[in-house]
Amino acid sequence: MNTEVSSIHTKTETIQQMLQLGLKSEGSFAFWRKPNSSLLEMVLDESSTPQKVELNIETLEPGFVVHPFADQEDKKAYFIKANKYLNFHLDNPIEIDELPEWAKIQLQGEEKLNAKEIRDLLLGQTQSNSNQFSETSEDKDHFIQLVKDGIQAIQDGLVEKVVPARTKTIKIPEEFNLGCTLLSLMNSYPNAFINFFHIPNVGTWIGASPESLIETKGDYFYTMSLAGTQPAFGDNPLKTAAWTQKEIEEQALVSRYIVSCFKKIRLREYEEHGPKTVIAGDLLHLKSDFRINMQSTGFPDLGSIMLNLLHPTSAVCGMPRKESHDFLQKYEGFDRSFFAGFLGPVNIQGETSIYVNLRTASLFSDQAILYSGAGVTEDSDPQKEWEETELKCKIIGKFIQNPQS
């Protein structure tokens, strides 16, 4: 069989080749596409031993960070160092000659794997991943009771808001095509951070997050508050959306928390825009944007400072942070792992973009665990909160179970 590198004519084939490069290396890798962008990027660290780093964003080498929901004892994040990096624009004609030299050299000695071979290679490498399955976290009655307990805790004055989560396990079908799944996510969710990462013996995850945690670009720092959820209906859902007082207050709580973080470090000069209705796939949310000039305000390391102050945000944990986190640790009944943690590229081409790990699934063996949560306030309806988590699970689940070309 001819093993020479040939031109790549489809986006899916290019993504398949990127997956092949990563999986064949037996190291850690990640690739992603930022919101409202056509640039697909990849970092690869061929070391077989996962690396962890302290979160001093400004001094980190280029790479990709992954941090779980709960703090580790060492307070560190997993780090995929950009020993090798490539990117290409999805909307341009794609040729193998455009890949960097290291990728061309590696591919020249290998036969191009098809979708089934990629699937088998992927699932073979995820068998050793930690299985986060929990019968408790899959049970509807448990989640309904969890919401009721959350409402009671709010009425008792223990918390203002709490965000319980659950899981849903699905089978990865025989015809699963990871390249098609990722491309379909990119096409369907242009406003989301589409991501895939694989860290041997740690985790393999796929996601389409709608929520930026922090971003630094040049002199500017950015963050957002995102909360409130409803299905997107009709030809123009942004204009027909109607928000309840419960949802408006839920989003306002997140914005107030961000502002309280600014006050805590005595940062007084910031821009706030919103809230406004935004669309993320099949769902609508309320969003406010914040922007700060780090140089003029005297906070050149604001990225690291705010990352520490914001995580876990009230949108994925609750308010006050410590009390809501304690509630979840006591009653939720499972390990969230990387769900509602954060991830993203650091110091890649002069930018850092960290996102909350939402609308996500972990892959292991021939199964995928879907994760979702719902913001609970005093006005919450437990059945409706369950239905909201079902909608969120479908965002990733439908693409895993129904591969598209």
C-alpha positions as CSV (number, residue, x, y, z in Angstrom):
1,M,0.0,0.0,0.0
2,N,1.3,3.5,-0.8
3,T,2.3,5.2,2.4
4,E,3.3,8.5,0.8
5,V,1.5,11.6,2.1
6,S,-1.2,12.8,-0.2
7,S,-3.3,15.9,-0.4
8,I,-6.2,16.2,2.0
9,H,-9.4,17.4,0.3
10,T,-11.9,17.4,3.2
11,K,-12.1,19.1,6.6
12,T,-13.1,15.8,8.2
13,E,-10.0,14.0,6.8
14,T,-7.8,16.8,8.1
15,I,-9.3,16.4,11.6
16,Q,-8.8,12.7,11.3
17,Q,-5.1,13.3,10.5
18,M,-4.8,15.5,13.6
19,L,-6.3,12.8,15.7
20,Q,-4.0,10.3,14.2
21,L,-1.0,12.5,15.0
22,G,-2.1,12.8,18.6
23,L,-3.2,9.2,19.3
24,K,-0.2,7.6,17.6
25,S,2.2,9.8,19.7
26,E,0.9,8.1,22.9
27,G,1.3,11.4,24.6
28,S,-1.1,14.2,25.6
29,F,-2.8,16.5,23.0
30,A,-5.6,18.9,22.6
31,F,-7.2,20.7,19.8
32,W,-9.8,23.4,19.7
33,R,-11.7,26.1,17.8
34,K,-12.6,29.3,19.5
35,P,-16.0,31.0,19.3
36,N,-16.8,32.7,16.0
37,S,-13.5,31.6,14.5
38,S,-12.6,29.2,11.6
39,L,-9.1,28.5,13.0
40,L,-8.6,25.0,14.3
41,E,-5.5,24.7,16.6
42,M,-3.6,21.7,18.1
43,V,-0.9,21.2,20.7
44,L,0.9,18.0,21.2
45,D,3.2,16.8,24.1
46,E,4.6,13.4,23.3
47,S,5.7,12.8,26.9
48,S,3.9,9.7,28.3
49,T,3.9,11.3,31.8
50,P,1.1,13.9,32.4
51,Q,2.5,17.2,33.5
52,K,1.0,19.5,36.2
53,V,1.7,23.2,36.7
54,E,0.9,26.1,39.0
55,L,-1.5,28.6,37.5
56,N,0.7,31.5,37.0
57,I,-0.8,32.3,33.6
58,E,1.5,35.1,32.7
59,T,4.7,33.1,33.0
60,L,3.5,29.7,31.7
61,E,5.0,28.4,28.5
62,P,2.6,28.0,25.6
63,G,0.3,25.1,26.0
64,F,-3.2,23.9,27.1
65,V,-4.4,23.8,30.7
66,V,-7.1,21.5,32.1
67,H,-8.3,21.9,35.7
68,P,-11.0,19.8,37.5
69,F,-14.0,21.3,39.3
70,A,-12.6,20.6,42.8
71,D,-9.2,21.9,43.7
72,Q,-6.4,19.3,43.8
73,E,-4.3,19.0,47.0
74,D,-1.3,20.4,45.0
75,K,-3.4,23.3,43.6
76,K,-2.1,22.5,40.2
77,A,-3.7,22.0,36.7
78,Y,-2.8,19.5,34.1
79,F,-0.8,21.0,31.3
80,I,-0.3,19.9,27.7
81,K,2.9,21.8,26.7
82,A,2.9,23.0,23.1
83,N,6.0,21.0,22.2
84,K,4.4,20.8,18.8
85,Y,1.7,23.1,17.4
86,L,-0.3,23.4,14.2
87,N,-3.3,25.3,13.0
88,F,-5.3,25.7,9.8
89,H,-8.5,27.6,8.7
90,L,-11.5,25.4,8.2
91,D,-12.9,27.7,5.5
92,N,-9.8,27.5,3.3
93,P,-8.9,24.7,0.9
94,I,-6.8,22.2,2.9
95,E,-3.6,20.6,1.6
96,I,-1.2,18.3,3.4
97,D,1.7,20.6,2.3
98,E,0.4,23.3,4.5
99,L,1.0,21.3,7.7
100,P,4.2,22.0,9.6
101,E,7.3,20.0,8.9
102,W,7.1,17.8,12.0
103,A,3.5,16.7,11.1
104,K,4.5,15.9,7.5
105,I,7.5,13.8,8.6
106,Q,5.4,11.9,11.1
107,L,2.6,11.2,8.6
108,Q,5.0,10.2,5.8
109,G,5.8,7.0,7.7
110,E,2.2,6.0,8.4
111,E,-0.8,4.8,6.5
112,K,-3.8,7.1,6.9
113,L,-6.3,5.7,9.4
114,N,-10.0,5.6,8.5
115,A,-12.8,6.6,10.9
116,K,-13.2,3.1,12.4
117,E,-9.4,2.7,12.9
118,I,-9.4,6.1,14.7
119,R,-12.3,5.0,16.8
120,D,-10.6,1.7,17.8
121,L,-7.4,3.5,18.6
122,L,-9.2,6.1,20.7
123,L,-11.3,3.6,22.7
124,G,-8.3,1.4,23.2
125,Q,-6.4,4.3,24.8
126,T,-9.3,5.4,27.0
127,Q,-9.8,2.0,28.7
128,S,-7.4,3.1,31.5
129,N,-9.2,6.4,32.1
130,S,-10.8,6.8,35.5
131,N,-14.4,5.7,35.3
132,Q,-16.5,8.4,36.9
133,F,-19.8,6.5,36.6
134,S,-22.0,6.8,39.6
135,E,-25.5,5.3,39.9
136,T,-26.4,8.1,42.2
137,S,-25.5,10.8,39.6
138,E,-27.6,9.0,37.0
139,D,-30.7,8.8,39.1
140,K,-33.6,11.2,38.4
141,D,-35.1,10.8,41.9
142,H,-31.7,11.7,43.5
143,F,-31.4,14.8,41.4
144,I,-35.0,15.9,42.1
145,Q,-34.3,15.5,45.8
146,L,-31.0,17.4,45.4
147,V,-32.8,20.3,43.9
148,K,-35.4,20.2,46.7
149,D,-32.6,20.2,49.3
150,G,-31.0,23.2,47.5
151,I,-34.2,25.1,47.7
152,Q,-34.5,24.3,51.4
153,A,-30.9,25.5,52.0
154,I,-31.8,28.8,50.3
155,Q,-34.9,29.2,52.3
156,D,-32.9,28.5,55.5
157,G,-30.5,31.3,54.5
158,L,-27.5,28.9,54.1
159,V,-26.9,29.8,50.4
160,E,-28.4,32.2,47.8
161,K,-28.0,29.8,44.9
162,V,-26.7,26.4,44.3
163,V,-25.9,24.5,41.0
164,P,-26.4,20.7,41.4
165,A,-25.1,18.5,38.6
166,R,-25.8,15.0,37.2
167,T,-24.5,12.6,34.6
168,K,-25.9,10.5,31.8
169,T,-24.1,7.5,30.4
170,I,-24.5,6.6,26.7
171,K,-23.0,3.9,24.5
172,I,-20.5,5.0,21.8
173,P,-21.9,3.4,18.6
174,E,-19.9,1.2,16.3
175,E,-20.2,3.8,13.5
176,F,-18.9,6.6,15.8
177,N,-16.7,9.0,13.7
178,L,-14.8,11.4,16.0
179,G,-13.7,13.6,13.1
180,C,-17.3,14.1,11.9
181,T,-18.5,14.6,15.4
182,L,-16.1,17.4,16.0
183,L,-16.7,19.1,12.6
184,S,-20.5,18.8,13.2
185,L,-20.1,20.5,16.6
186,M,-18.1,23.3,15.0
187,N,-20.8,23.8,12.3
188,S,-23.7,23.6,14.7
189,Y,-22.3,25.7,17.5
190,P,-20.3,28.6,16.0
191,N,-20.5,30.6,19.2
192,A,-19.0,27.8,21.4
193,F,-15.5,26.8,22.3
194,I,-15.2,23.4,20.6
195,N,-12.5,21.3,22.2
196,F,-11.1,17.8,22.5
197,F,-8.2,16.7,24.8
198,H,-6.6,13.4,25.6
199,I,-4.3,12.9,28.6
200,P,-3.2,9.3,29.0
201,N,-4.4,7.6,32.1
202,V,-6.2,10.9,33.2
203,G,-9.0,11.6,30.8
204,T,-10.3,12.0,27.3
205,W,-13.0,14.7,26.9
206,I,-15.0,16.4,24.1
207,G,-16.9,19.6,24.6
208,A,-18.7,22.7,23.2
209,S,-18.5,25.3,26.0
210,P,-20.5,28.5,25.7
211,E,-18.8,30.2,28.7
212,S,-15.5,32.1,28.8
213,L,-13.9,32.2,32.2
214,I,-11.0,34.6,31.5
215,E,-9.3,35.9,28.4
216,T,-6.2,38.0,28.0
217,K,-5.2,39.6,24.7
218,G,-2.6,42.4,24.6
219,D,-3.3,44.9,27.3
220,Y,-6.9,43.7,27.8
221,F,-8.6,41.2,30.2
222,Y,-12.1,39.8,29.5
223,T,-14.6,37.8,31.4
224,M,-18.3,37.2,31.2
225,S,-21.3,36.2,33.3
226,L,-23.6,33.6,31.7
227,A,-26.7,32.1,33.3
228,G,-30.3,31.4,32.7
229,T,-31.3,28.7,30.2
230,Q,-34.3,28.2,27.8
231,P,-34.7,26.3,24.6
232,A,-34.3,28.3,21.4
233,F,-37.5,28.2,19.3
234,G,-38.6,29.7,16.1
235,D,-36.9,31.5,13.2
236,N,-35.6,34.3,15.4
237,P,-35.3,33.0,18.9
238,L,-33.1,36.0,20.1
239,K,-36.0,38.4,19.5
240,T,-38.8,36.2,20.9
241,A,-37.0,35.2,24.1
242,A,-38.9,36.0,27.3
243,W,-37.0,35.7,30.6
244,T,-38.6,34.9,34.0
245,Q,-37.6,36.8,37.2
246,K,-35.9,33.7,38.4
247,E,-33.6,33.5,35.3
248,I,-32.9,37.3,35.4
249,E,-31.9,37.1,39.1
250,E,-29.8,34.0,38.5
251,Q,-27.8,35.8,35.9
252,A,-27.6,39.0,38.0
253,L,-26.1,36.9,40.8
254,V,-23.2,35.9,38.6
255,S,-22.5,39.4,37.5
256,R,-22.6,40.7,41.0
257,Y,-20.1,38.1,42.0
258,I,-17.6,39.2,39.3
259,V,-18.0,42.8,40.4
260,S,-17.4,41.7,44.0
261,C,-14.1,40.1,42.9
262,F,-13.1,43.4,41.3
263,K,-13.8,45.2,44.6
264,K,-11.9,42.6,46.6
265,I,-8.7,43.5,44.7
266,R,-9.6,47.2,44.6
267,L,-10.1,47.3,40.8
268,R,-12.5,50.1,40.1
269,E,-12.2,50.8,36.4
270,Y,-14.0,48.2,34.2
271,E,-16.4,48.1,31.4
272,E,-19.7,46.1,31.7
273,H,-22.0,45.4,28.8
274,G,-25.3,43.5,29.1
275,P,-27.1,41.5,30.0
276,K,-28.2,40.4,26.6
277,T,-29.7,37.2,25.2
278,V,-27.2,34.9,23.4
279,I,-27.7,31.7,21.6
280,A,-25.6,28.6,22.2
281,G,-26.7,25.7,20.0
282,D,-30.2,24.8,20.8
283,L,-30.3,27.0,24.0
284,L,-30.5,30.6,24.9
285,H,-28.7,32.3,27.9
286,L,-28.4,35.7,29.4
287,K,-24.9,37.1,29.2
288,S,-22.9,40.2,30.4
289,D,-19.4,41.0,29.2
290,F,-16.6,42.7,31.2
291,R,-13.4,44.3,29.9
292,I,-10.4,45.8,31.7
293,N,-7.3,47.5,30.5
294,M,-4.6,45.7,32.6
295,Q,-1.9,48.2,32.0
296,S,-3.8,51.4,32.7
297,T,-5.4,49.9,35.9
298,G,-2.0,48.5,37.1
299,F,-3.0,44.8,37.0
300,P,-0.6,43.1,34.5
301,D,-1.2,39.7,36.2
302,L,-5.0,40.1,36.3
303,G,-5.5,36.8,34.4
304,S,-4.0,34.7,37.2
305,I,-5.6,36.8,39.9
306,M,-9.1,36.5,38.5
307,L,-8.7,32.9,37.6
308,N,-8.1,32.2,41.3
309,L,-11.0,34.4,42.4
310,L,-13.6,33.2,39.9
311,H,-13.2,29.5,39.9
312,P,-15.6,27.8,40.6
313,T,-18.0,30.5,39.4
314,S,-21.4,30.9,40.8
315,A,-22.8,29.7,37.5
316,V,-21.4,26.2,38.1
317,C,-21.3,26.1,41.9
318,G,-23.5,28.8,43.5
319,M,-23.3,31.6,46.0
320,P,-21.7,32.2,48.4
321,R,-19.0,30.1,46.8
322,K,-17.7,28.2,49.9
323,E,-21.1,27.5,51.3
324,S,-22.6,26.3,48.0
325,H,-19.4,24.2,47.3
326,D,-19.8,22.6,50.8
327,F,-23.4,21.8,50.0
328,L,-22.5,20.1,46.7
329,Q,-19.7,18.1,48.3
330,K,-22.1,16.9,51.0
331,Y,-25.2,16.1,48.9
332,E,-24.3,15.8,45.2
333,G,-22.8,12.3,45.5
334,F,-20.3,12.0,42.7
335,D,-16.9,13.3,41.5
336,R,-17.4,15.9,38.8
337,S,-13.9,15.4,37.5
338,F,-13.2,18.0,34.8
339,F,-16.9,19.0,34.4
340,A,-17.4,22.6,35.5
341,G,-13.6,22.9,35.9
342,F,-11.8,25.0,33.3
343,L,-9.6,24.4,30.2
344,G,-8.1,26.3,27.3
345,P,-5.0,27.5,25.4
346,V,-2.4,29.6,27.4
347,N,0.0,32.0,25.7
348,I,-0.7,30.6,22.3
349,Q,0.2,33.3,19.7
350,G,0.1,35.9,22.5
351,E,-3.4,35.1,23.8
352,T,-4.8,33.1,26.7
353,S,-8.4,31.9,26.5
354,I,-9.7,29.8,29.4
355,Y,-13.3,28.4,29.3
356,V,-15.6,26.8,31.8
357,N,-15.8,23.1,30.9
358,L,-19.5,22.8,30.1
359,R,-21.6,20.9,27.5
360,T,-19.0,18.2,27.8
361,A,-18.5,14.4,27.8
362,S,-15.8,12.1,29.0
363,L,-15.0,9.1,26.8
364,F,-13.9,5.7,28.2
365,S,-13.8,2.3,26.6
366,D,-17.1,2.2,24.5
367,Q,-19.1,4.7,26.7
368,A,-19.5,8.4,27.1
369,I,-20.5,10.2,30.3
370,L,-22.5,13.4,29.7
371,Y,-22.5,16.0,32.4
372,S,-24.9,18.9,33.1
373,G,-26.1,21.1,35.9
374,A,-28.9,23.6,36.6
375,G,-28.9,26.8,38.7
376,V,-31.3,26.5,41.6
377,T,-32.8,29.5,43.3
378,E,-35.7,29.8,45.7
379,D,-38.2,29.9,42.7
380,S,-36.9,26.7,41.0
381,D,-39.1,23.9,39.9
382,P,-37.3,20.5,40.4
383,Q,-38.9,18.9,37.4
384,K,-38.0,21.8,35.2
385,E,-34.4,21.8,36.4
386,W,-34.2,18.1,35.5
387,E,-35.6,18.9,32.0
388,E,-33.0,21.6,31.7
389,T,-30.2,19.1,32.4
390,E,-31.7,16.8,29.8
391,L,-31.5,19.6,27.2
392,K,-27.9,20.3,28.1
393,C,-26.9,16.6,27.8
394,K,-28.3,16.4,24.3
395,I,-26.0,19.1,23.1
396,I,-23.1,16.7,23.0
397,G,-24.9,13.4,23.3
398,K,-26.8,13.7,20.0
399,F,-23.5,14.1,18.1
400,I,-21.9,11.1,19.7
401,Q,-24.8,8.8,19.1
402,N,-25.7,10.1,15.6
403,P,-22.4,10.8,13.7
404,Q,-22.9,13.3,10.9
405,S,-20.7,13.9,7.8
